[in-house]
Amino acid sequence: MEININCDLGEKSKHHSNKYDPDLLGIVNSANIACGYHAGDEDTMIETIKISKKKWCEYWSTPVI
């Protein structure tokens, strides 16, 4: 049995740092990346996706409607 460890990332805001996102991407198998509505911004999304690719981590968007 394989277990997928997932984490919400890229949620940088004035109240939340994403300083440890690269470290978390080394631990998890997949990440949900904020799309900028409730948290995150374009630059943070792009950077998080780049790091995800380097760490061979699957990633998805977390749109909010």
FIGUNU-657491 format. One record per residue: residue number from 1; residue in three letters; x, y, z of N, C-alpha, C in turn. Coordinates in steps of 0.2 Angstrom, whole numbers, always signed. Each point is the difference from the previous one (the first is absolute). Layout:
<marvexs>
  seke  vexlum     nx     ny     nz    cax    cay    caz     cx     cy     cz
   NUM     ALA      X      Y      Z      X      Y      Z      X      Y      Z
...
</marvexs>
This chain:
<marvexs>
  seke  vexlum     nx     ny     nz    cax    cay    caz     cx     cy     cz
     1     MET     +4     -6     +0     -4     +6     +0     +4     +6     +0
     2     GLU     -1     +5     -4     +3     +6     +0     -4     +6     +3
     3     ILE     +3     +4     +4     -3     +6     +3     +2     +6     -3
     4     ASN     -5     +4     -2     +2     +7     -3     +0     +5     +5
     5     ILE     +5     +3     +2     +0     +6     +4     +0     +6     -3
     6     ASN     -6     +4     +1     -1     +6     -4     +0     +6     +5
     7     CYS     +1     +6     -3     +0     +6     +4     -2     +6     -4
     8     ASP     -3     +5     +3     -2     +6     -4     +6     +5     +1
     9     LEU     +2     +2     -6     +6     +5     +0     -1     +6     -4
    10     GLY     +4     +4     +0     +0     +6     -4     -5     +5     +2
    11     GLU     -1     +0     +7     -6     +4     +3     +4     +6     +3
    12     LYS     +4     +3     -3     +4     +6     +3     -5     +6     +0
    13     SER     +0     +4     +6     -4     +6     +1     +4     +4     +5
    14     LYS     -3     +6     +1     +3     +4     +5     +0     -3     +7
    15     HIS     -4     -5     +1     -1     -3     +7     +4     -7     +0
    16     HIS     +2     -3     -6     +2     -7     +0     +6     +0     -5
    17     SER     +6     -2     +2     +6     -1     -4     +0     -7     -3
    18     ASN     +3     +0     -6     +1     -7     -3     +7     -2     +0
    19     LYS     +4     +3     +5     +7     -2     +1     +2     -7     +0
    20     TYR     -5     -4     +3     +2     -7     +0     -3     -5     -5
    21     ASP     -4     +3     -5     -3     -4     -6     +5     -4     -3
    22     PRO     +6     +2     -2     +5     -4     -3     +2     -6     +4
    23     ASP     +1     +1     +7     +1     -6     +4     -6     -5     +0
    24     LEU     -6     +3     +1     -6     -5     -1     +0     -4     -6
    25     LEU     +2     +3     -6     +0     -3     -6     +5     -6     +0
    26     GLY     +5     +0     +4     +4     -5     +0     -3     -6     +4
    27     ILE     -5     +1     +4     -3     -5     +4     -7     -3     -3
    28     VAL     -4     +4     -3     -6     -2     -2     +0     -3     -7
    29     ASN     -5     -4     -2     +0     -3     -7     -4     +5     -5
    30     SER     -4     +4     +3     -5     +4     -4     -1     +6     +3
    31     ALA     -2     +6     -3     -1     +6     +3     -6     +3     -4
    32     ASN     -4     +4     +4     -6     +4     -3     +3     +7     +1
    33     ILE     +0     +3     -6     +3     +7     +0     -5     +5     -1
    34     ALA     +0     +5     +5     -5     +5     +0     +0     +4     -7
    35     CYS     -6     +2     -2     -1     +4     -6     -1     +7     +1
    36     GLY     +1     +3     +6     +0     +7     +0     -6     +3     +3
    37     TYR     -6     -4     +1     -6     +4     +2     +0     +1     +7
    38     HIS     +1     -5     +4     +0     +1     +8     +8     +1     +2
    39     ALA     +4     -3     -4     +7     +1     +2     +5     -1     -6
    40     GLY     +6     +2     +1     +5     -1     -6     -1     +5     -5
    41     ASP     +4     +0     -5     +0     +5     -5     +4     -3     -6
    42     GLU     +0     +3     -6     +3     -3     -6     +7     -2     +1
    43     ASP     +4     +4     +3     +7     -1     +1     +1     -6     +4
    44     THR     -4     +0     +6     +1     -6     +4     -2     -6     -3
    45     MET     -6     +0     -4     -2     -6     -3     +6     -3     -5
    46     ILE     +2     +5     -4     +6     -2     -5     +6     -3     +4
    47     GLU     +2     +3     +5     +6     -3     +4     -2     -6     +3
    48     THR     -6     -1     +3     -1     -7     +3     -1     -5     -5
    49     ILE     -2     +1     -6     -1     -5     -6     +7     -2     -2
    50     LYS     +5     +5     +0     +7     -1     -2     +3     -5     +5
    51     ILE     -1     +2     +6     +3     -5     +5     -3     -7     +0
    52     SER     -6     +0     -1     -4     -7     +0     +3     -4     -6
    53     LYS     +2     +3     -5     +2     -4     -6     +7     -2     +2
    54     LYS     +4     +4     +3     +7     -2     +2     +0     -6     +5
    55     LYS     -5     +0     +4     +0     -5     +5     -4     -6     -2
    56     TRP     -2     +0     -6     -4     -6     -3     -7     -1     +4
    57     CYS     -3     +6     +2     -6     +0     +4     -6     +1     -4
    58     GLU     -5     -4     +0     -6     +2     -4     -3     +6     +3
    59     TYR     -4     +4     -4     -3     +6     +2     -7     +1     -3
    60     TRP     -4     +3     +3     -7     +2     -2     -1     +7     +2
    61     SER     -5     +3     -3     -2     +7     +2     -6     -1     +5
    62     THR     -1     +5     +4     -6     +0     +5     -4     +6     -2
    63     PRO     -4     +0     -5     -4     +6     -1     -6     +0     +5
    64     VAL     -2     +6     +1     -5     +2     +5     -6     +3     -4
    65     ILE     -6     -2     +1     -5     +3     -4     -5     +3     +5
</marvexs>
